Amino acid sequence: QVQLVESGGGLVQPGGSLRLSCAASGSIFSIASMGWYRQAPGKERELVAAITSGGSTSYAESVKDRFTISRDNAKNTVYLQMTSLKPEDTVVYYCNAKVVSGPYTFDYWGQGTQVTVSS
């Protein structure tokens, strides 16, 4: 089992920045990758950014060059630094951890944190 606790959401003006944090606990040795997803009302949850245990990163096209995912292994924490925020970035962001066990992949989710970009 993996537990994820997010923090850092809030209200920011267009063009501003926010940093989301996701602290993992439990069976963290089993985590293959961690990432951030977001979900707007009535839409599917979409990947924003991910980082593997080896440090490889990937991003959605819509956030490339604006968002940066990173991790602090000593703190078992993953961060999402968001810059040049736009009103369309206003959604709930969820932290995700993927645990691979043989042929199976298990997804763990945080509770979600609201990001609102508005003047």
C-alpha positions in Angstrom: 0.0 0.0 0.0 1.1 3.5 -0.8 -0.3 6.7 0.7 -0.1 10.0 -1.0 -0.6 13.4 0.5 -0.8 16.5 -1.7 -0.3 20.1 -0.8 0.3 23.4 -2.5 -2.8 24.2 -4.5 -4.6 27.5 -4.3 -5.5 30.7 -6.1 -3.0 32.4 -8.4 -3.3 35.1 -11.0 -2.7 34.4 -14.7 1.0 34.2 -15.4 1.8 33.3 -11.9 3.4 30.2 -10.4 2.5 27.5 -7.9 4.4 24.4 -6.6 2.5 21.3 -5.8 4.0 18.7 -3.4 3.1 15.0 -3.0 4.5 13.1 -0.1 4.5 9.3 -0.4 4.5 6.8 2.5 4.0 3.1 3.0 5.5 0.7 0.5 7.5 3.4 -1.3 10.2 1.0 -2.4 7.7 -0.6 -4.8 6.9 2.6 -6.6 7.9 2.5 -10.3 6.8 6.0 -11.2 5.0 9.0 -9.8 3.1 11.7 -11.6 0.5 14.4 -11.6 -2.9 14.2 -13.3 -5.7 16.7 -13.6 -9.3 16.4 -14.2 -11.8 19.0 -15.2 -15.5 18.5 -14.5 -17.1 16.1 -17.0 -13.8 15.2 -18.5 -11.4 12.3 -18.2 -8.4 12.5 -15.9 -5.3 13.4 -18.0 -1.6 13.0 -17.4 0.2 16.3 -16.7 3.7 15.0 -15.9 5.4 11.9 -14.7 8.8 10.9 -13.4 10.1 7.3 -13.2 12.2 5.8 -10.5 15.1 6.2 -12.9 14.5 9.9 -13.2 13.0 10.0 -16.7 10.3 12.6 -17.1 7.4 13.1 -19.5 4.9 15.9 -20.0 1.6 16.7 -21.6 2.1 18.9 -24.7 -0.1 21.6 -23.1 2.3 22.1 -20.1 5.7 21.5 -21.7 8.1 24.4 -21.1 5.8 25.7 -18.3 5.7 22.8 -15.7 8.5 20.9 -14.2 8.3 17.7 -12.3 11.0 16.7 -9.8 11.5 14.6 -6.8 13.4 14.5 -3.5 14.2 10.9 -2.7 15.2 11.7 0.8 11.8 13.1 1.5 9.9 10.7 -0.7 8.3 13.7 -2.2 7.4 14.6 -5.8 6.9 18.2 -6.9 5.2 19.9 -9.7 6.5 23.4 -10.4 3.9 25.3 -12.4 4.8 28.6 -14.1 3.1 30.9 -16.6 -0.2 29.6 -15.4 -3.3 30.0 -17.5 -7.0 30.1 -16.7 -7.4 26.8 -18.5 -5.0 25.2 -15.9 -7.8 25.6 -13.4 -8.7 22.1 -12.3 -8.2 19.6 -9.6 -4.7 18.0 -9.6 -4.1 14.5 -8.4 -0.9 12.8 -7.4 -0.4 9.3 -8.7 2.0 6.5 -7.9 2.3 3.4 -10.0 3.4 0.1 -8.4 4.4 -2.7 -10.8 4.1 -6.3 -9.5 4.8 -8.9 -12.1 2.3 -8.3 -15.0 0.2 -6.0 -12.9 0.2 -2.2 -12.4 -1.5 -0.7 -9.4 -2.5 2.9 -9.3 -2.6 4.9 -6.0 -4.1 8.4 -5.8 -3.9 11.4 -3.6 -7.0 13.2 -2.5 -6.6 16.0 -5.1 -5.7 19.6 -4.7 -7.5 22.5 -6.4 -5.6 25.0 -8.6 -7.5 28.1 -9.6 -6.0 30.6 -12.0 -8.0 33.8 -12.1 -7.5 37.5 -11.8 
